[in-house]
Amino acid sequence: MAKQKLGLGRGLGALLDDSDKVENASLKKSKSSVAVDFHNIPLDQIETNPYQPRVHFDQDALQELADSIKVQGIIQPITVRKMGINRFQLISGERRMQAAKLAGLPKVPAYIRTANDQQMLEMALIENIQRENLNPIEVSLSYQRLIEDCKLKQDQLGERVGKNRTTVNNYLRLLKLPPEIQAGLKDRRISMGHARALVNVEDSEAQLSIYKKVVEQGLSVRKVEEMVRELGKKDDKPKKKTELSAELQNVQSKLSSRFGTKVALNSGKGGKGEIKIPYVSQEDLDRILKLLEVELG
């Protein structure tokens, strides 16, 4: 059976291309590699994907897909990996597999791939990010898992999913929002634009206060951005500073020399305080991070 090309996203396509290269190289040494032609596999032989990032599926949309499958069949094969004799585990295509069950299909067309747990997680997450209508929090959690579980840096992640670093970072920042606001974003009570504005508010109580007004009054993204700016102006009002002791002044001077910029050391009550290290460009920030032995991403 001839191989059929899929309409893959750039990131997933590259990942699977790499997988093909590994498989082709292995074939020269061994005949144990699994072919990538698709096969019709009984549904009862396929286990669900433990790494599936999407938890909820729209049942009406799922039924519509099932009705389409009854007429057209499954146009795009799912992807599985072999777990044993007549045992497979789903890598991607959870929605198609569920719809096939609803349609009463005994078998589904599937590509069989060789993949370890990490490769499977990466393929499943990227395939879902690119092909499914995930809500912003599901996308954010998928990005976070790719960074933490697959050991990807933000630049590498951006290449995999076809997004620039800024977009990736904007999604990851959503996970700093209070759980109530994250739930509102998942349930479409607020938009991504509202959430991006709220994430710039440092105080969680202030975030929740604005969020509740958005939900109750149907405020626009622009209005929320204005509220956040006004809140920032209040926070920027000069605060009474505690005079630094001679010892702390000496520490501040040493820090400024160390980082090659004017470091500000502010001391508060009870021994609390903060250290501010300003930078004037991306290159300047990279220089400071290098001194701190901190890697971006």
Stockholm file with secondary structure:
# STOCKHOLM 1.0

chainA/1-297         MAKQKLGLGRGLGALLDDSDKVENASLKKSKSSVAVDFHNIPLDQIETNPYQPRVHFDQDALQELADSIKVQGIIQPITVRKMGINRFQLISGERRMQAAKLAGLPKVPAYIRTANDQQMLEMALIENIQRENLNPIEVSLSYQRLIEDCKLKQDQLGERVGKNRTTVNNYLRLLKLPPEIQAGLKDRRISMGHARALVNVEDSEAQLSIYKKVVEQGLSVRKVEEMVRELGKKDDKPKKKTELSAELQNVQSKLSSRFGTKVALNSGKGGKGEIKIPYVSQEDLDRILKLLEVELG
#=GR chainA/1-297 SS CCCCCCCCCHHHHHHHHHHHHHHHHHHHHCSCSCCCSEEEEEGGGEECCTTCCCCCCCHHHHHHHHHHHHHHCCSSCEEEEEEETTEEEEEECHHHHHHHHHHTCSEEEEEEECCCHHHHHHHHHHHHHHHSCCCHHHHHHHHHHHHHTSCCCHHHHHHHHTCCHHHHHHHHHGGGSCHHHHHHHHTTSSCHHHHHHHTTCCCHHHHHHHHHHHHHHTCCHHHHHHHHHHHHHHHTSCCCCBCCCHHHHHHHHHHHHHHTSCCEEEECGGGCEEEECCCSSHHHHHHHHHHHTCCCC
#=GC SS_cons         CCCCCCCCCHHHHHHHHHHHHHHHHHHHHCSCSCCCSEEEEEGGGEECCTTCCCCCCCHHHHHHHHHHHHHHCCSSCEEEEEEETTEEEEEECHHHHHHHHHHTCSEEEEEEECCCHHHHHHHHHHHHHHHSCCCHHHHHHHHHHHHHTSCCCHHHHHHHHTCCHHHHHHHHHGGGSCHHHHHHHHTTSSCHHHHHHHTTCCCHHHHHHHHHHHHHHTCCHHHHHHHHHHHHHHHTSCCCCBCCCHHHHHHHHHHHHHHTSCCEEEECGGGCEEEECCCSSHHHHHHHHHHHTCCCC
//
